[in-house]
Amino acid sequence: MASSLTPIEYIRSILAFVVFFLMFAISTPLIAILLILSFGKATNFIIENFGPFITYPVLWTLGIKFNVIQHGELVKGSVIYTINHSSTLDLVTMLALGLPHIRFVAKWELQYNPLFFIVGHLTGQVFIQRKKSENAIRKLKNTYDRLKRNDLSIMVAPEGSRKHPGVIGPFKKGAFHMAIDLGFPLVPIYFDGNQELSLGSSLFSKSGTINAHIHPPIDTSHWKKETLDQHIAEVRQKYLKWAGVEE
């Protein structure tokens, strides 16, 4: 967690909160119009461009420099992106990436915000109840046909909630079941700086730098459900290494 904020950082954080919802409010009718005019075919364009459009002003207001660092060549085709999740800033940085043909797995409660509900359903995001593991896995499986048919990728936070013990929390199995069922490679993304800059579970944040490390894809074609726990442990170990933590 971040240390105490300066008065300027508190002011910037409050302004950033206003900017975030203002940008979202401006974007929502534009998104709806684009979808109507394109008969729904502009969804990928919207997610790839409106995500950065909404979030970069927020990062600028917070005084955060956001760098995307690609390790190896850009991956092509459908993949499962996994991210470390420990901060409210994760919502901002995952949208700021502007990844191609992406859909997000989000917690069910985000729908209680009417803007998130409207935009999320218009653009085909996946809302799951993370405390109900079987229901969550069933909801993810229901997306398989859509992901394959439209050549989509999906982003999942294996830790589930940002509230967990340690720097990298225990991994849930949903993303890894998907990798086996779909045969998609898994691309780990490590956000370096989100937890250090964020103050608790709010949008209050220190100024600084966040680096989004997009790591090379992990081949999942040889994975088996019988050895699923081993694969999960191997991927989690990578995150622990990137976080500089020994376990």
N, C-alpha and C positions, 0 to 999 in steps of 0.2 A: 504494500500500500504506500501511497505517496506520503511524504512528510507534510507538515502543516503548510498551507498555502499563504501567499502574500495577499494583502488587500487587493492589489491589481489582478492577481490570478482569480480571486473570488468574483470580481466584477466581470472579468473576461469569461468565466465559466457561466455566469448568469446570462450574459449576452449570447454566448454560444448556444445555450438552451433555447433562447428566443429565436435565434437564427435558424436552428435545426427545424423547429416546428413551422417557422415562417416559410422556409424553403420547401418543406413538405406540403404545406398548404397551397403554395403557388404551383407546385408540380402536379398535385393530384388532378385538377381539372385538365391540365395539359396532357397528362397521361391518358385520361379518359377519352379526350378528343382524338388523340393519335391512334388509340386502339379502335375507336369507332370508324375513323377514316380509313384505316388499314385493314379493317375486318379482322382485327386481332393479330395481324401478322407482324406488327411492330414491337412485339413484346421483348424480344432480345435486344433490339436497339434501345428501348426504353430503359431496361435494367442496366445495360452496359454504360449508358450515358447519363441517365438521371441520377444514378447512385453517386458518381463523382460530383455531379452538378449540385446535389443537395449537401454532400458531406465536406467537400473541400473548403467552402466558406466557414463551416463549423470549425475545422481544424485550424484555419487561418485565424479565426477569432480567438481560439484557445492559445494561440502562439505555438502550435505544434507543427514541426516540419515532418512530413510523411514521405518516406522513401520506400519504393518497391524494389527489392533486390532479387533478381532471377538467377537461381543457381542452375547452370546448365541451360539447355535449349528449352524454348517454350513448348509446352505439351500441346499436342493436337488431338482432336476428337473428344469424346465424352470421358470424364473422369469424376472421381469423388474427391473433393477438396476437404481436408480436415484442418481445423484451426484450434489453437489453445485459447481457452476462454476463462478470463479471470477479472474482467473489467467491463464497465458499461461502454467504454471507448471501443470495445470490439465491434459493437453494432455500427459505429461510424467507419472504422477502418475496413471492415469486410465489404461495405458498400463502396468505399472509396477505391477499391481495387479495380472495379469495372471489368470483371472477368467475362470472357465471351460465353454466351449460351448458358448462363448460370441461373440456378434456382437455389433458394436458401431453405434450410430446415430451421424453423423458428419456434420458440415456445408459444404454447396456446394462449397465454395471458396477453401477448402483444395485441391480440385482436380486440382487447377491451378499449384500446385507443381507436377511435373511428377512422382516423387517417391511415393507420397501419392496416386496419381491417379492409378498407376500400382498396388501397394500393396493393396490399398483399394478395387479395383474391383476384383483382383485375390482372395481375401479372403472374399468377399461378405459383405462389410460394406455398411451402408445406408447413402447416402448423400442427405441432404434436404436443400431447400431454406427457411430459417427460417423466412424471412420477408413476405413470402407468406404462411399464416397459412393453408389455405384450401389445397393448393398443398402439403404442408408438411404432413398434416394428411392423404391425399390420398396416398402419397408415403409410409408412415408407414403402412397403411392398405394393401398395395401391398405385404408387407413382411410377412403377417400373415401365409399364407400356408407354407412358407419356415420355419418359426420359429417352427410351430407345427410339421411339417413333420420330421424335423431334431433335435427336442428336444433342441432348442437353447434358450438362454437368450439374452436380449438386454439391452444396457446401454444408458440412455438418461440424458441430462442436462435440467431439466424443465425450468431453467431461460433462456434458448436459447443462448443468448450472454453473454460473461464475462463482457461486459460493461453495467452496470445497476446501478440504485441508491441503496445505502445502502449495507450492508454486504450480505444479501440474497435478490435477486431481485424478482419481480413478477414471478409467475410460469405460463408457457404456458400449454395448455391442452392435448398436444399430448400423453405424457406418460400415462396419466390417462384414456384417451379414449382407449388406447391399453390394459390397465389393465382390463377394463370392457369387451372389445370385446374378448380378449383372455382368460380371467379368470385366468391370471397369478397373483401370489402374487407380491407385490412391496417391494423391498429391498432397503432402503435408505443407502447411503454411504456418510459420512461426512468427507471431507478433512480438517483437522485442521492444519493450518500452510501455506498453499499455498498462500493465499492472503497476509499474514504477511511477507513472505519472498520474494514475487515477486515484481519487480519494474515495475509498469505499465503493459503494454500489450506486453512486450518483454520477452526474455529469461534471461534478467539480473536478478540475484537473490542473496540474501544474503545466507550465510551458516546457517544451523540450523537443526531443526527436523520437519518432517511432519508425522502426524499420520492419517492413513486412518481407520476410524471407520466404520465397517460393522455392521449395526444394524439388529435386528431380522425382519423377513418378516412381512409385513402387509397384512392381509387377505382382498382380494378385492371381494370375491364371493358375498357379500351382496350389493356391490356398484350399484347404478343406475345412469343413465345419468341425471335424473331429479335432483339429489343431488350432481352432479359432483363438483360444486363450493365449496360445504361444504367439500368434501373429499380432494380437492386440498388445501383448507385453513388449514385443520387439519395436512396434511403432511408438508406443509410449516412452520407451527407453530413449528413442531419438529426441523426443521433446525434452526429456529430463536433461539430456546432454546439451541441447541448445540453450536450456535455461541455466546451465552450469550447476545442476543439482545432482548429487549422488544419492542413490536409494538402495 
